Amino acid sequence: MADTGHSVFAPFARGPGLAATPRCDHGHVFALAPLPPRLVTRPQAEDAEDPATRRTRIWEFSQNLHCSIIGTCLSTGELRQTLTRLGLAQSNWTDHELHHKAVSLAAKHDQAAKLLHKALDRRHKLQISQFGKARTEIELTALWRDAVKRGDIPGAYWAALTHPATSQALVRLVFGEVHMLSHLVGAANRADIRRLCDLEQRNIDLETKLRRQQEVLRHAVVSRDASIRDLRQSLRQRLTEEAPVAAGDESAALRALVSDLEKRLVGESRRRVAVEARLTDARDNLARERAARGALESEATSLRSELVAVEADLQPANDEEQPWRVDGLSLLYVGGRPNQMVQLRILSESRGAELLHHDGGIEHHPDLLAGLVSRAEIVLFPVDCVSHDAALMVKRLCRQTDKRFIPLRSASATSFLAALRPLGLTRTAVEA
C-alpha cells in the first residue's frame, strides 16, 4: 500500500445522536460533524504579519485536523527523519507510533511543531506556490477541484488548508472530500488484496495436490517393477528346482509349467493394464492441474501489476518527478459496465486522454465499431465483460487498420489504470 498515513483507513466510532465519526487507531478524531466552532485559531498580539497574506500554521489548527494533515501530507519516511532530528523517535518505533507522536506534537507552539510545519512546506512548496496565486475562496475551490481530478491530493490539501483566504466552509469541504476518498481507495485495494490472497491459497492447494498425485504415480511404477522382478525370480527358481524327469514325462512337465506361467502372465497383464490406465488418468489430471495452475499464476501476476500501478499512483511524487500523462491519446473502450464508465472517463481525462466507448452491441449497434476503431489509437476491452462476437470484431478491425488492442483482465478501474500507466510512462520517458 502507498504510505498515506493512518487517517486513510481509520475505523469509525458513533456517539449518541451523532453522525459516524472516523477515528485513527490512537484515538484522535477527525470528523465532519460535530466540529468545534473554529477549525483554525490564530494568535493576534504576537503575530505582526498581515492577516490577509499570512498562511495558517499547523499549531493554529484545531486538533481534529492534525491527524488527517499528518497522515495525508507527510510520508512515514519524512516523519521519521523529522522526529529523529528532534531526538523524539526511536529506531524500533512502528509507523503508527511515529504518526501518534507527530499528531501530539503538531498542537504545540514549539520547535517540534515548527519543524513539522517546515517539512510540510518543503514537501509541498510547488502546490503552495500554485495556490498562492489565488485571491478568493472561489479561486481556491477551483484549484482544489482541479487537483482532485489530477489525483494530487496531499499537496493540494495542505496548500488549501493553510491559504489566507480559506474559510471554515472550505476547510470542511476539503476535509470531507479527503475523508471520503480514503474510504473509496481503501475499499478497492482491500478487495483486490483479498482476491490475491485467495488465489495464492488456491495455488498452494494445487501444488499440494500435484505432489500427492506424483507420489501415487511413483508408487504405482515402483510396485509394477517389483512385480516384474518377482515374476522373473520365480521363473528362474522354478526352472532351477525342477528335478530331471524321464523323457516321456518331460513334455507333460513342460506343458504344465507353460500353463502355470501363462496363467500368471495373464494375471500380471491385467494388473499392468489397470496400472497403465491409472497412469494415463493421472497424467491427464496432472496436465489439467498444470494448466489451471498456469492460469492462476497469470491472474495473480496481473493482480500484482494492478496493485503496483494503483500504489504507485497513490504514493505522492517527489517535487522533481513529473506525474505520467498520455496527453492527446485517443482510447476506445469496448464492453464493460455502464456504471463504471464515468470513473474510467475521469481517470482518462485526468491523464490527458480522450476515452470513446462502445458497449459491445447491447445498446450500441455493432456497425458503429468500425468508425470508432478508426478514430482511436488504442482499443481496450475487458475479457470478463464483453461478448465473444464483439471481442472477435475488435481484433479483426484492429488488424485491418493496424491499431493496437489491449485485452484487460477485468472491467475494474484498477485493470484499466494498470494498462494505461505503462503508456504514460513510455511517453514521459520519450519526452524526457
C-alpha positions in Angstrom: 0.0 0.0 0.0 1.0 3.5 -0.6 2.0 5.4 2.5 -1.0 7.7 3.1 -1.0 7.6 6.9 -3.5 6.3 9.4 -6.2 8.8 8.5 -6.9 7.0 5.2 -8.1 3.7 6.8 -9.4 5.0 10.2 -12.2 2.9 11.8 -15.5 4.5 12.8 -17.0 5.3 16.2 -20.5 6.5 16.7 -21.7 8.7 19.6 -25.3 9.1 20.8 -27.2 11.1 18.2 -24.2 11.9 16.1 -23.2 11.0 12.6 -20.4 8.4 12.1 -17.2 9.8 13.4 -13.9 8.4 12.0 -11.1 7.8 14.4 -7.5 6.9 13.9 -6.1 4.0 15.9 -4.6 6.2 18.7 -8.0 7.8 19.4 -7.7 11.2 17.6 -11.0 12.2 16.0 -11.1 13.8 12.6 -14.7 14.2 11.6 -17.1 16.3 9.7 -19.7 16.6 12.5 -19.6 17.7 15.1 -16.7 20.1 14.8 -15.7 22.9 17.2 -16.9 26.4 16.4 -13.5 27.4 15.0 -11.3 25.0 13.0 -8.4 27.5 13.0 -7.2 29.7 15.8 -4.7 32.3 15.0 -2.8 34.4 17.6 -3.4 38.1 17.4 -0.9 40.0 19.5 2.3 38.1 18.8 1.8 37.9 15.1 3.0 41.0 13.1 2.2 39.7 9.6 -0.7 40.9 7.6 -3.6 38.6 8.2 -4.6 38.9 4.5 -1.4 37.3 3.4 -0.4 35.2 6.3 -0.7 31.4 5.9 -2.1 29.4 8.8 0.5 27.5 11.0 -0.1 23.8 11.8 -0.4 24.5 15.6 -3.2 27.0 14.9 -5.5 24.3 13.5 -8.0 22.5 15.6 -6.6 19.2 16.9 -9.4 17.5 14.9 -7.4 18.3 11.7 -3.9 17.3 12.8 -4.4 13.6 12.3 -5.6 14.0 8.7 -2.8 16.5 7.9 0.0 14.4 9.2 -1.4 11.1 7.7 -2.2 12.6 4.3 0.5 15.1 3.6 3.7 13.5 5.1 5.2 10.1 4.4 6.4 7.8 7.1 10.0 8.4 6.0 9.7 12.1 6.3 8.1 11.8 9.8 10.9 9.5 11.0 13.6 11.9 9.6 11.9 15.0 11.3 11.4 13.3 14.7 14.9 11.8 14.6 16.3 15.2 14.1 14.4 16.3 17.2 15.6 13.3 19.2 12.0 12.2 19.7 11.9 9.0 17.7 13.2 5.6 18.5 14.6 3.3 15.8 12.2 0.5 16.7 9.0 2.6 16.6 6.3 1.4 14.2 4.6 3.7 11.6 1.6 4.1 14.0 3.8 5.2 16.9 5.5 7.8 14.6 2.1 9.1 13.4 0.8 9.3 17.0 3.8 11.2 18.2 3.7 13.7 15.3 0.0 14.4 15.8 0.6 15.1 19.5 3.5 17.5 18.6 1.5 19.4 16.0 -0.8 21.1 18.5 2.1 22.7 20.5 3.6 26.0 19.5 7.2 24.9 19.9 10.3 23.9 17.9 8.9 20.4 17.1 5.7 21.9 15.6 7.7 24.5 13.6 9.9 21.7 12.1 6.7 19.8 11.2 5.3 22.9 9.5 8.6 23.5 7.6 8.7 19.8 6.5 5.2 20.2 5.1 6.0 23.4 3.4 9.2 22.0 1.9 7.4 18.8 0.7 4.6 20.7 -1.0 6.2 24.0 -2.0 5.1 23.7 -5.6 1.4 23.3 -4.7 1.7 26.1 -2.1 3.1 28.4 -4.9 0.3 27.4 -7.2 -2.4 28.0 -4.6 -0.7 31.2 -3.5 -1.8 32.9 -6.8 -5.5 32.6 -5.7 -7.1 35.6 -4.0 -10.6 34.5 -3.4 -12.3 31.4 -1.9 -13.9 30.7 -5.3 -10.5 30.5 -7.0 -9.2 28.3 -4.1 -12.1 25.9 -4.6 -11.5 25.7 -8.4 -7.8 24.9 -7.7 -8.8 22.2 -5.3 -11.3 20.6 -7.7 -8.6 20.5 -10.4 -6.1 18.9 -8.0 -8.7 16.2 -7.1 -9.2 15.4 -10.8 -5.4 15.0 -11.3 -5.0 12.9 -8.1 -2.7 15.5 -6.5 -4.4 15.3 -3.1 -1.6 15.6 -0.4 -0.1 18.9 -1.7 -3.4 20.5 -2.6 -4.8 19.6 0.9 -2.0 21.3 2.8 -1.9 24.3 0.4 -5.7 24.8 0.6 -5.9 24.5 4.4 -3.1 27.0 5.1 -4.1 29.6 2.5 -5.0 33.0 4.0 -8.3 33.1 2.0 -9.5 29.7 3.3 -12.8 29.9 5.2 -14.3 27.5 7.7 -16.6 26.2 5.0 -13.8 25.5 2.6 -11.9 23.7 5.4 -14.9 21.4 5.9 -15.3 20.8 2.2 -11.7 19.7 1.5 -11.5 17.7 4.7 -14.8 15.9 3.8 -13.6 15.0 0.3 -10.2 13.7 1.6 -12.0 11.6 4.2 -14.5 10.0 1.7 -11.7 9.5 -1.0 -9.7 7.5 1.6 -12.7 5.2 2.1 -13.1 4.5 -1.7 -9.4 3.8 -2.2 -9.2 1.6 0.9 -12.2 -0.5 -0.1 -10.9 -1.1 -3.7 -7.5 -2.1 -2.5 -8.8 -4.4 0.2 -11.0 -6.3 -2.3 -8.0 -6.8 -4.7 -5.8 -7.9 -1.8 -8.4 -10.4 -0.6 -8.7 -11.9 -4.1 -4.9 -12.1 -4.4 -4.7 -13.9 -1.1 -7.4 -16.4 -2.3 -5.5 -17.0 -5.5 -2.3 -17.6 -3.6 -4.0 -20.1 -1.3 -5.5 -21.9 -4.3 -2.1 -22.1 -5.9 -0.7 -23.7 -2.7 -3.6 -26.2 -2.6 -2.9 -27.2 -6.3 0.8 -27.7 -5.6 0.0 -30.0 -2.6 -2.5 -32.0 -4.8 0.1 -32.2 -7.6 2.7 -33.6 -5.1 0.3 -36.2 -3.9 -0.5 -37.4 -7.4 3.2 -37.6 -8.3 3.7 -39.7 -5.2 0.9 -42.0 -6.2 2.3 -42.4 -9.7 5.8 -43.1 -8.3 4.4 -45.8 -6.0 2.5 -47.4 -8.9 5.6 -47.6 -11.1 7.7 -49.0 -8.2 5.0 -51.7 -7.5 4.9 -52.7 -11.2 8.7 -53.0 -11.4 8.7 -55.1 -8.2 6.1 -57.4 -9.6 8.1 -57.9 -12.7 11.2 -58.7 -10.7 9.3 -61.2 -8.6 7.9 -63.0 -11.7 11.4 -63.3 -13.2 12.8 -64.6 -10.0 10.0 -67.1 -9.6 10.6 -68.4 -13.2 14.3 -68.8 -12.7 13.7 -70.6 -9.3 11.1 -72.9 -10.9 13.4 -73.9 -13.7 16.3 -74.4 -11.4 14.4 -76.5 -8.8 12.6 -78.8 -11.4 14.0 -82.3 -10.9 15.1 -84.2 -14.0 12.3 -86.3 -15.4 12.0 -89.1 -17.7 11.8 -88.4 -21.4 8.2 -89.5 -21.5 7.2 -87.2 -18.7 9.2 -84.2 -19.9 6.6 -82.9 -22.3 3.9 -83.0 -19.7 6.0 -81.3 -17.1 6.9 -78.6 -19.7 3.2 -78.2 -20.6 2.2 -77.8 -17.0 5.0 -75.3 -16.4 4.0 -73.3 -19.5 0.3 -73.4 -18.5 1.1 -72.2 -15.0 3.3 -69.4 -16.4 0.6 -68.4 -18.9 -2.0 -68.1 -16.1 0.4 -65.9 -14.0 1.2 -63.9 -17.1 -2.5 -63.2 -17.8 -2.9 -62.0 -14.2 0.1 -59.8 -14.4 -1.0 -58.4 -17.8 -4.4 -57.5 -16.3 -2.7 -55.7 -13.4 -0.4 -54.0 -15.9 -3.3 -52.7 -18.0 -5.1 -51.4 -14.8 -1.9 -49.7 -13.7 -1.4 -48.1 -17.2 -5.0 -46.9 -17.2 -4.5 -45.3 -13.8 -1.2 -43.8 -15.0 -2.9 -42.3 -18.1 -5.7 -40.8 -15.9 -3.1 -39.4 -13.5 -1.2 -37.8 -16.4 -4.4 -36.3 -17.8 -5.2 -34.9 -14.3 -1.7 -33.6 -14.0 -1.9 -31.8 -17.3 -5.2 -30.2 -16.3 -3.9 -29.1 -12.9 -0.8 -27.6 -14.6 -3.0 -25.7 -17.0 -5.2 -24.4 -14.1 -2.1 -23.5 -12.1 -0.7 -21.6 -15.1 -3.9 -19.6 -15.4 -4.0 -18.8 -11.7 -0.3 -17.7 -11.8 -1.1 -15.5 -14.8 -4.1 -14.0 -13.0 -2.0 -13.5 -9.8 0.7 -11.7 -11.8 -1.9 -9.4 -13.4 -3.4 -8.6 -10.0 0.1 -7.8 -8.6 0.8 -5.5 -11.5 -2.5 -3.7 -11.0 -1.8 -3.3 -7.3 1.7 -1.9 -8.1 0.1 0.6 -10.6 -2.5 1.7 -8.0 0.0 2.0 -5.2 2.4 4.0 -7.4 -0.4 6.4 -8.3 -1.4 6.8 -4.6 2.2 7.4 -3.5 2.9 11.2 -3.6 5.5 12.0 -6.2 8.7 13.9 -5.3 8.9 17.6 -6.4 11.5 16.6 -9.1 9.2 13.9 -10.5 6.6 14.6 -13.1 3.3 12.6 -13.0 2.9 10.3 -16.0 0.4 11.5 -18.6 -0.9 10.4 -22.0 -1.8 13.8 -23.5 -3.6 13.6 -26.8 -4.0 9.8 -26.7 -7.4 8.6 -28.1 -8.7 5.4 -26.4 -11.7 3.2 -27.3 -13.2 1.1 -24.5 -15.4 -1.8 -25.8 -17.7 -3.6 -23.3 -17.5 -3.0 -19.6 -20.2 -2.0 -17.1 -22.2 1.2 -17.8 -22.0 2.4 -14.1 -18.2 2.4 -14.3 -17.7 4.5 -17.4 -17.9 7.8 -15.6 -15.0 6.7 -13.3 -13.0 5.4 -16.3 -13.6 8.7 -18.2 -12.4 10.7 -15.2 -9.2 8.6 -15.0 -8.6 9.1 -18.7 -9.2 12.8 -18.7 -7.0 13.3 -15.6 -4.1 11.9 -17.6 -4.9 13.9 -20.8 -6.5 11.0 -22.8 -9.8 11.0 -24.7 -12.0 8.0 -24.0 -14.5 6.7 -26.5 -16.9 3.9 -25.6 -19.0 1.1 -27.2 -21.0 -1.3 -25.1 -20.2 -4.3 -27.4 -23.6 -4.5 -29.0 -26.0 -4.3 -26.1 -27.5 -0.9 -26.9 -24.9 0.4 -29.4 -25.1 -1.0 -32.9 -22.1 -3.3 -33.9 -21.7 -1.4 -37.2 -20.5 1.7 -35.2 -17.4 -0.2 -34.1 -15.5 0.3 -37.4 -15.8 4.1 -37.2 -14.8 4.2 -33.5 -11.8 2.0 -34.1 -10.6 4.3 -36.9 -10.8 7.3 -34.5 -8.9 5.6 -31.7 -5.2 4.9 -31.4 -5.5 2.0 -28.9 -8.6 -0.2 -28.2 -9.2 -1.8 -24.8 -11.8 -4.4 -23.8 -12.3 -6.4 -20.5 -12.4 -10.1 -21.3 -14.9 -10.7 -18.4 -17.4 -8.2 -19.5 -17.7 -8.2 -23.3 -19.4 -10.5 -25.8 -17.4 -13.1 -27.7 -18.6 -11.6 -31.1 -17.6 -8.1 -30.0 -14.1 -9.2 -29.0 -13.6 -11.0 -32.3 -14.8 -8.0 -34.2 -12.5 -5.7 -32.3 -9.5 -7.9 -33.0 -10.3 -8.2 -36.7 -10.8 -4.4 -37.1 -7.6 -3.6 -35.3 -5.6 -5.9 -37.5 -7.2 -4.4 -40.6 -6.4 -0.9 -39.5 -3.1 -1.7 -37.9 -4.3 -0.5 -34.5 -3.1 -1.8 -31.1 -5.6 -3.6 -28.9 -5.2 -4.5 -25.2 -7.3 -7.2 -23.5 -8.0 -6.3 -19.9 -8.2 -8.9 -17.1 -11.5 -7.4 -15.8 -13.8 -4.4 -16.1 -12.4 -2.9 -12.9 -10.8 0.6 -12.7 -7.5 -1.0 -11.5 -7.2 -3.1 -14.6 -7.8 0.0 -16.7 -5.2 2.0 -14.8 -2.6 -0.8 -14.9 -3.0 -0.9 -18.7 -2.9 2.9 -19.1 0.1 3.6 -16.8 2.8 1.9 -19.0 1.7 4.0 -22.0 2.1 7.2 -19.9 5.5 6.1 -18.5 6.7 5.4 -22.0 5.6 8.8 -23.3 7.2 10.5 -20.3 10.5 8.7 -20.9 10.5 9.6 -24.6 9.7 13.3 -23.9 12.5 13.4 -21.2 
